[in-house]
Amino acid sequence: MKNRLRELRSEKGWSQARLAELLGVSRQNINAIETGKYDPSLSLALKIGRLFDLIVEDIFED
């Protein structure tokens, strides 16, 4: 699944570790999502959307 997570994180000036802390996941988890190796659960995708004030479809695309 393609996503804009790296781009959105960079716009905020956050490291992967900071984003992981805000979401309650590991930095490795964030890296795996950004590189497309892992698709987040629905609950994590919704948390990401809320954090960036975007709908999930604006962050992730099939």
C-alpha positions as MATLAB code, in Angstrom:
seq = 'MKNRLRELRSEKGWSQARLAELLGVSRQNINAIETGKYDPSLSLALKIGRLFDLIVEDIFED';
ca = [
       0.000    0.000    0.000;
       1.395    3.402   -0.957;
       1.351    6.130    1.644;
       2.380    9.710    2.345;
       3.526    9.105    5.906;
       7.184   10.044    5.343;
       6.174   13.240    3.559;
       3.686   14.233    6.269;
       6.143   13.419    9.046;
       8.856   15.491    7.373;
       6.512   18.471    7.016;
       6.061   18.422   10.800;
       9.806   18.067   11.361;
       9.315   14.838   13.297;
      11.725   11.934   13.396;
      10.439    8.411   13.024;
      11.062    7.989   16.746;
       8.937   11.029   17.611;
       6.059    9.881   15.410;
       6.289    6.404   16.922;
       6.129    7.919   20.408;
       3.041    9.962   19.519;
       1.316    6.879   18.114;
       2.448    4.420   20.772;
       4.319    2.120   18.387;
       7.984    1.351   17.708;
      10.222    3.342   15.379;
      10.725    0.130   13.399;
       6.967   -0.048   12.910;
       6.940    3.480   11.458;
       9.850    2.615    9.164;
       8.072   -0.512    7.930;
       4.901    1.460    7.173;
       6.804    4.228    5.366;
       8.679    1.737    3.190;
       5.544   -0.250    2.363;
       6.710   -3.417    4.125;
       3.820   -3.292    6.577;
       0.241   -2.048    6.312;
      -1.048   -0.526    9.541;
      -4.077   -1.920   11.310;
      -7.288    0.017   10.868;
      -7.019    1.435   14.382;
      -3.434    2.607   13.766;
      -4.374    4.104   10.390;
      -7.188    6.030   12.090;
      -4.791    7.275   14.796;
      -2.396    8.455   12.089;
      -5.231   10.249   10.320;
      -6.307   11.996   13.517;
      -2.742   13.015   14.304;
      -2.334   14.685   10.907;
      -5.947   15.883   10.766;
      -6.544   13.972    7.522;
      -8.821   11.165    6.453;
      -7.142    7.790    6.015;
      -7.647    7.910    2.234;
      -5.541   11.095    2.080;
      -2.611    9.249    3.646;
      -2.902    5.685    2.333;
      -3.830    4.490   -1.140;
      -4.268    1.014   -2.500;
];
